[in-house]
Amino acid sequence: MISQRRIIGLTGGIATGKSTVAHYLATHHHLPIFDADVYARDAVETGSPVYQAIAQRYGADLFREDGTLNRKKLGEIIFNNVEERTWLEQQIHPYVRDRFVEAIQKPYPTIVCVIPLLFEAGITNLVTEIWVVICSPQQQLARLMQRNQLTREQALARINSQMSLAEKASRADIVLDNSSTLEALLQQVDTALSSKIDLPL
């Protein structure tokens, strides 16, 4: 019997622990990791088509003296305006999707695709199974405020811009609960990796 290739879509809410899981899968299990955030940063590199579209839409105020995009200023716009966030996602998502299409062609038996907006971007068809990292809403808010040095209002705007954790968890093949200790989270990762998801033929 031929074992089916695993393309894991790792997602969850902002500041729930996706990077922790991805780092563990890379360093402990030696799996190849492909990250949507890296691709999204590449998409807005100076001189890229998306960079030029952003410059045309928002003007020079959104850029530093060296010409690079001020991502913090852009974040303040898109996390407080649904229309602007939708516009930006329409610029970036096709580029990110194309990069993942390239990545999953690589002949690894198991691949991990870290995609925070897996559901929102409508690219669940690229993966064979979906892992969602969750934690309590209170933990998510506190972690995000501390990690990004945000006010409560700024952090909530970012959290509320995404699909709810409950909705993401309901669509998952595997739910990883990061509301306890790091050890408990990593044990769940080991279990998930050793399990076989029932996949449609």
CORGIQUI-V102406 format. One record per backbone hydrogen bond with DSSP energy under -1.0 kcal/mol. NH is the residue of the N-H (numbers start at 0). CO is the residue of the C=O. If there is no record, write none. Layout:
BEGIN
[[NH | CO] [NH | CO]]
END
This chain:
BEGIN
[[5 | 108] [7 | 110] [8 | 128] [9 | 112] [10 | 130] [15 | 12] [20 | 16] [21 | 17] [22 | 18] [23 | 19] [24 | 20] [25 | 21] [26 | 22] [27 | 23] [28 | 23] [30 | 24] [33 | 111] [35 | 113] [38 | 34] [39 | 35] [40 | 36] [41 | 37] [42 | 38] [44 | 41] [47 | 44] [51 | 47] [52 | 48] [53 | 49] [54 | 50] [55 | 51] [56 | 52] [57 | 53] [58 | 54] [61 | 58] [62 | 59] [63 | 67] [66 | 63] [69 | 61] [70 | 68] [73 | 69] [74 | 70] [75 | 71] [76 | 72] [77 | 73] [78 | 74] [84 | 80] [85 | 81] [86 | 82] [87 | 83] [88 | 84] [89 | 85] [91 | 87] [92 | 88] [95 | 91] [96 | 92] [97 | 93] [98 | 94] [99 | 95] [100 | 96] [101 | 97] [102 | 98] [103 | 99] [104 | 101] [105 | 102] [107 | 105] [110 | 5] [111 | 31] [112 | 7] [113 | 33] [114 | 9] [117 | 114] [120 | 116] [121 | 118] [122 | 117] [125 | 122] [126 | 123] [127 | 6] [128 | 6] [130 | 8] [131 | 173] [132 | 10] [133 | 175] [139 | 135] [140 | 136] [141 | 137] [142 | 138] [143 | 139] [144 | 140] [145 | 141] [146 | 142] [147 | 143] [149 | 144] [154 | 150] [155 | 151] [156 | 152] [157 | 153] [158 | 154] [159 | 155] [161 | 158] [167 | 163] [168 | 164] [169 | 165] [170 | 167] [171 | 168] [172 | 129] [173 | 129] [175 | 131] [177 | 133] [184 | 180] [185 | 181] [186 | 182] [187 | 183] [188 | 184] [189 | 185] [190 | 186] [191 | 187] [192 | 188] [193 | 189]]
END
